[in-house]
Amino acid sequence: MSTKRKARDLILTALIWTFSLLSAAFLLWMIIAVLSHGLSGISLDFLTDEYNLYRGKTGILPMIAGTLLLIFFTLSIALPVGVCAAIYLIEYARQGFGVRVIRLATESLAGIPSIIYGLFGYIFFKNTLRLGFSVISGALTLSIMVLPLVVRVTEEALKSVDNSYREASLALGATKLYTIFRVILPCAIPGILSAVILSMGRIIGETAAVIFTAGTVPKIPQLGRVLSSSVRTLSVHLYMVALEEADFTSAFATATLLIGIIAVLNWGARRIARRIVKR
Amino acid sequence: MHKSGFGTTRLGNIRRLEGLMETVFALCGWASIISVVLITAYIFMAGLPPILKTGISEFILGTQWKPTAEEPKFGIFPMILASFLGMAGAAAIGVPVGLFTAILLALMAPKRLAAFLRGCIELMAGIPSVVYGFFGLTVIVPFIRINLGSPTGTSLLAMIIILSAMILPTIVSLSETALRAVPKEYMEGALALGASRIEAIFKVMIPAAGSGIMASAVLGMGRAVGETMAVIMVCGNIPRIPRSLLDTVSPMTATIAKDMSYAGPFHQAALFGIGAVLFLFIVALNMVLHVVVQRSIEGKRGSP
């Protein structure tokens, strides 16, 4: 090889390694920067106390509750709808114009930025449907946002179920519906579970779409009014304490907690993915 | 089969149930279409009137945003420019870094290193945007203030750095998929013809995966334009036309989110106007994406 070619190869190889390490280094830098200030702020008190600035309490239990409520109600809407949509696309629909439009719409939903979801949720669920700043406004908005994810991942899971299962079940005299619920869905459960985990990650990480629909009230809702109360999620809390209150101790601790939760969710998603591959 | 199960129910009931459930499934399938239509309709119903009232050209090309002044001005050109610059800057850094990382992952890295790097990229994809923003606010912004002599540190530069990092996972994972989809024979053929490994990668593999890589870039740019919470914490939120990388900016997303909390009625309507413009921006990007993806599918059909 000529020296010129060798030199070019060397430079490009060096660039490839530098850029790759740069990507990893940025992540590690971010994690270290956040954790080094935030880990000390995480205590039992911090996790289990109320948030009340007048009493000098900066616990985040209400935010944990708010996040869990939004996850629960969002998934209660998005999961059945998304799974049924995937069933329709894979098991029923004839591949044609209708399916193409549904796919296009799902793709478009995935591309809409969260701030647009926030604006839409604000004007449609909060104002037009008069749901106010509430868990239900937030959950409805978020369920549209995670719908493409649920549909896509479930579709993949359904596709991966071997056709011989369907044929065997139908040949034994089972109806189509029975085949879907007793044969295909059980096989697709790991895939659906990973859809759940990925959606949880998105819900936890979302801010712009939540702040204009579920609001920012840092209180645990009363039992009878869970759906109609405004709540604050962990991400919204991080935004509020960092920018509005300039309370960096709480902010670092909340950011640490968020990174921790996401790391655990990723680990879970990986384990499930590995199980799917093994089968 | 159980006695109470499907098998012993009357045939007519079964048929009815089957038909009913098929309708339910189909309705759920339509949910995405209904959502897209609703979102589009409501964003434009709320966003168009203020744009028309201000005047289309004044709204889009006006350089002054003074929503609370006695004589309010609603010109969003500086925000459009900021969004565009943020997107272009993020692509300029994020695409090469992401593509090179994808090359390492798909074609060069030993298994263990690849697994570690992939784990990092996945974690980067999952970390909430507020955390990126908070990191920018507490690390990048002070760094710029102290070392580069920007008065506040919140700047176009800080925004571009954070956005580049945020779009990396999108670019890496999609480019890696595109590179892996190229048949092995291409690489082997190039090597057999005397190309070095690097030459084979850059002259054969990357062109072959071109449309997939393009798609990853466009998707990443879409993420950069739509990003709100990370940007709001590092951009300074002053909608002026930036004269340098160190000037404060306020892209469309940040202005909307920042102003919503205190906006009066027409001011809020104007924010929906910005939302409508942003929406059109995203639709245009999606169309580009659609064309690129379509081309890649056709390209695959054409190849042996």
HADDOCK unambig.tbl for C-alpha pairs under 7 A between the chains (distance, minus, plus):
assign (segid A and resid 9 and name CA) (segid B and resid 198 and name CA) 5.84 0.50 0.50
assign (segid A and resid 16 and name CA) (segid B and resid 100 and name CA) 4.96 0.50 0.50
assign (segid A and resid 16 and name CA) (segid B and resid 101 and name CA) 6.45 0.50 0.50
assign (segid A and resid 16 and name CA) (segid B and resid 104 and name CA) 6.55 0.50 0.50
assign (segid A and resid 19 and name CA) (segid B and resid 97 and name CA) 5.13 0.50 0.50
assign (segid A and resid 19 and name CA) (segid B and resid 100 and name CA) 6.35 0.50 0.50
assign (segid A and resid 19 and name CA) (segid B and resid 101 and name CA) 6.23 0.50 0.50
assign (segid A and resid 20 and name CA) (segid B and resid 97 and name CA) 6.95 0.50 0.50
assign (segid A and resid 20 and name CA) (segid B and resid 100 and name CA) 6.58 0.50 0.50
assign (segid A and resid 20 and name CA) (segid B and resid 101 and name CA) 4.37 0.50 0.50
assign (segid A and resid 24 and name CA) (segid B and resid 117 and name CA) 6.57 0.50 0.50
assign (segid A and resid 24 and name CA) (segid B and resid 120 and name CA) 6.04 0.50 0.50
assign (segid A and resid 27 and name CA) (segid B and resid 120 and name CA) 6.93 0.50 0.50
assign (segid A and resid 27 and name CA) (segid B and resid 124 and name CA) 6.54 0.50 0.50
assign (segid A and resid 30 and name CA) (segid B and resid 135 and name CA) 6.38 0.50 0.50
assign (segid A and resid 34 and name CA) (segid B and resid 135 and name CA) 6.96 0.50 0.50
assign (segid A and resid 81 and name CA) (segid B and resid 28 and name CA) 5.23 0.50 0.50
assign (segid A and resid 82 and name CA) (segid B and resid 28 and name CA) 6.93 0.50 0.50
assign (segid A and resid 84 and name CA) (segid B and resid 25 and name CA) 4.90 0.50 0.50
assign (segid A and resid 84 and name CA) (segid B and resid 28 and name CA) 5.89 0.50 0.50
assign (segid A and resid 85 and name CA) (segid B and resid 25 and name CA) 5.64 0.50 0.50
assign (segid A and resid 85 and name CA) (segid B and resid 26 and name CA) 6.68 0.50 0.50
assign (segid A and resid 85 and name CA) (segid B and resid 28 and name CA) 4.74 0.50 0.50
assign (segid A and resid 85 and name CA) (segid B and resid 29 and name CA) 3.93 0.50 0.50
assign (segid A and resid 87 and name CA) (segid B and resid 25 and name CA) 6.71 0.50 0.50
assign (segid A and resid 88 and name CA) (segid B and resid 25 and name CA) 5.10 0.50 0.50
assign (segid A and resid 88 and name CA) (segid B and resid 26 and name CA) 5.67 0.50 0.50
assign (segid A and resid 88 and name CA) (segid B and resid 29 and name CA) 6.25 0.50 0.50
assign (segid A and resid 89 and name CA) (segid B and resid 29 and name CA) 6.99 0.50 0.50
assign (segid A and resid 102 and name CA) (segid B and resid 29 and name CA) 6.80 0.50 0.50
assign (segid A and resid 102 and name CA) (segid B and resid 30 and name CA) 6.57 0.50 0.50
assign (segid A and resid 102 and name CA) (segid B and resid 32 and name CA) 6.66 0.50 0.50
assign (segid A and resid 102 and name CA) (segid B and resid 33 and name CA) 6.07 0.50 0.50
assign (segid A and resid 105 and name CA) (segid B and resid 32 and name CA) 5.73 0.50 0.50
assign (segid A and resid 105 and name CA) (segid B and resid 33 and name CA) 5.25 0.50 0.50
assign (segid A and resid 105 and name CA) (segid B and resid 36 and name CA) 6.32 0.50 0.50
assign (segid A and resid 106 and name CA) (segid B and resid 32 and name CA) 5.52 0.50 0.50
assign (segid A and resid 109 and name CA) (segid B and resid 36 and name CA) 6.48 0.50 0.50
assign (segid A and resid 113 and name CA) (segid B and resid 226 and name CA) 4.69 0.50 0.50
assign (segid A and resid 113 and name CA) (segid B and resid 227 and name CA) 6.90 0.50 0.50
assign (segid A and resid 115 and name CA) (segid B and resid 228 and name CA) 6.67 0.50 0.50
assign (segid A and resid 115 and name CA) (segid B and resid 253 and name CA) 6.69 0.50 0.50
assign (segid A and resid 116 and name CA) (segid B and resid 275 and name CA) 6.48 0.50 0.50
assign (segid A and resid 120 and name CA) (segid B and resid 39 and name CA) 6.00 0.50 0.50
assign (segid A and resid 120 and name CA) (segid B and resid 42 and name CA) 6.60 0.50 0.50
assign (segid A and resid 120 and name CA) (segid B and resid 43 and name CA) 6.33 0.50 0.50
assign (segid A and resid 144 and name CA) (segid B and resid 35 and name CA) 6.98 0.50 0.50
assign (segid A and resid 177 and name CA) (segid B and resid 18 and name CA) 6.15 0.50 0.50
assign (segid A and resid 201 and name CA) (segid B and resid 126 and name CA) 6.53 0.50 0.50
assign (segid A and resid 205 and name CA) (segid B and resid 127 and name CA) 6.89 0.50 0.50
assign (segid A and resid 205 and name CA) (segid B and resid 128 and name CA) 4.13 0.50 0.50
assign (segid A and resid 205 and name CA) (segid B and resid 129 and name CA) 6.74 0.50 0.50
assign (segid A and resid 206 and name CA) (segid B and resid 128 and name CA) 6.74 0.50 0.50
assign (segid A and resid 207 and name CA) (segid B and resid 229 and name CA) 6.86 0.50 0.50
assign (segid A and resid 208 and name CA) (segid B and resid 228 and name CA) 6.81 0.50 0.50
assign (segid A and resid 208 and name CA) (segid B and resid 229 and name CA) 6.50 0.50 0.50
assign (segid A and resid 235 and name CA) (segid B and resid 130 and name CA) 6.45 0.50 0.50
assign (segid A and resid 239 and name CA) (segid B and resid 130 and name CA) 6.37 0.50 0.50
assign (segid A and resid 255 and name CA) (segid B and resid 131 and name CA) 5.90 0.50 0.50
assign (segid A and resid 259 and name CA) (segid B and resid 127 and name CA) 6.21 0.50 0.50
assign (segid A and resid 262 and name CA) (segid B and resid 126 and name CA) 6.19 0.50 0.50
assign (segid A and resid 262 and name CA) (segid B and resid 127 and name CA) 6.35 0.50 0.50
assign (segid A and resid 263 and name CA) (segid B and resid 123 and name CA) 6.53 0.50 0.50
assign (segid A and resid 266 and name CA) (segid B and resid 123 and name CA) 6.82 0.50 0.50
